[in-house]
Amino acid sequence: MLTTADLHPSLSDPGLTVMTFLNEATARYPQAVSFASGRPHERFLELKSLQTYLERFLEYLRTERGLGEGAVATELLQYGATSGIIRELITAMLLTDEQVSVDPRSVVVTTGCQEALVITLRALFGAPDDVLLVASPCYAGITGAALLLGVQVEHVPEGERGLEPEQVRSVVRRLLREGRRPRALYVVPEGANPGGTSLELDAREELLALAQEYDLLLIEDHAYAVFAPVTSPPSLKALDRDGARVVHIGTFSKSGFPGLRLGYVIADQVLHDGTGPTRLLADALSDVKSMVTVNTSPITQAIAGGMLLNCDFSLRRANAEAAGFYRENLATAHRELTRAFGAPGGPVSWNTPESGFFMVVSVPFEADDKALERSARDYRVLWTPMRYFQPTGGERRLRLSLSYLTPEEIRTGIGRLATFIEDERVRQTT
Ligand SMILES: Cc1ncc(COP(=O)(O)O)c(C=O)c1O
């Protein structure tokens, strides 16, 4: 008989079920307004675009790459290069959108950001005393990957505006005193999930300086960058002048569509052995990838490649309307919360991020699984307990995802949420 105790210990950890909850909760309560999952809105997902993008990529292979029909078929239908077939197109996009110039050889195309996180952690974390630093609260994809791989994690509490370099420094110093090695810091500088926070320029520069001082790598997850205001500071990768400190990870899940399951890592760090430079970190990541997914589906790469060609390599431009829609959703949520509770700062409070995907609401009661169930069943409104994203401090906070709803649904949803919050406060205090 197979028992749970026979399985890998990570499978008994609630951290491993968060992603499935987020993907499936919305379908479990179809009558509820769902502030639970951070999906792109379906008005921006068009089935017919698949055909357009695929045709565009095929034309590119034939005309710009000069491939004959047989070679085109091989490119799409065979096993392909482990590191991917659209690396040049991704670097063209990075140059256009991020002003980051990298060699296509430093790119590994992955099955979503999630695989990028897994292979990066696998390659970078070799010794038992190596520690990954993450913000608290933090995206469940990185902490779940670390759990699976047995990588030790230290949580650095976020301030109002996201990660604070001084807090990172004090955790790094403590780890060093304990004889452990802070190896890398995972950071989402733009529109972080779950807090929605974005780092100011000086915080980004201080993190880079800190990385230099303590020989840390920064794993930059840029999932929401295309929705940032045009005035937002450059990415960590763009600020990383010698290119040695930042491993940059991206995804097409929000800038394109999640069903592509497509992401990428930029790892241009040069690896050395005793005799000198050998190869790029990207090559090592590619070796890991070859044993995880062999290679990323060339068919979805072709669709993403066509999308990049179609928008002249600017996903920011292609997503300008979506970015405006998400920001408007955030403004609607703020207006409705203010209407229900007055200005933030009372017993019910909330943050005011710039990017429109996520926000956090503080409530005067335990926002746990039971409260969530009552909210979904009796009030028809879903949200995510912040305790899913942080080991401590999230007990009385909930995350609202605003991307998957229309302004009308947000008005209805916040109305229901306000009634739930009022009733739950009374329920839990009596
Ligand atoms: C911080 C962050 N990174 C990455 C992703 C997307 O990951 P994937 O490309 O695996 O869909 C998400 C989606 O929720 C996210 O919030």
The ligand as a Gaussian input file, in Angstrom:
#p B3LYP/6-31G(d) Opt

LIG

0 1
 C        5.490000      36.736000     -10.167000
 C        5.004000      35.820000     -11.251000
 N        5.885000      35.245000     -12.078000
 C        5.476000      34.448000     -13.078000
 C        4.135000      34.175000     -13.288000
 C        3.710000      33.357000     -14.471000
 O        4.301000      32.142000     -14.514000
 P        4.114000      31.201000     -15.775000
 O        4.928000      31.789000     -16.893000
 O        4.632000      29.886000     -15.329000
 O        2.663000      31.180000     -16.144000
 C        3.193000      34.695000     -12.420000
 C        1.778000      34.341000     -12.572000
 O        0.948000      34.387000     -11.706000
 C        3.635000      35.556000     -11.387000
 O        2.753000      36.143000     -10.561000

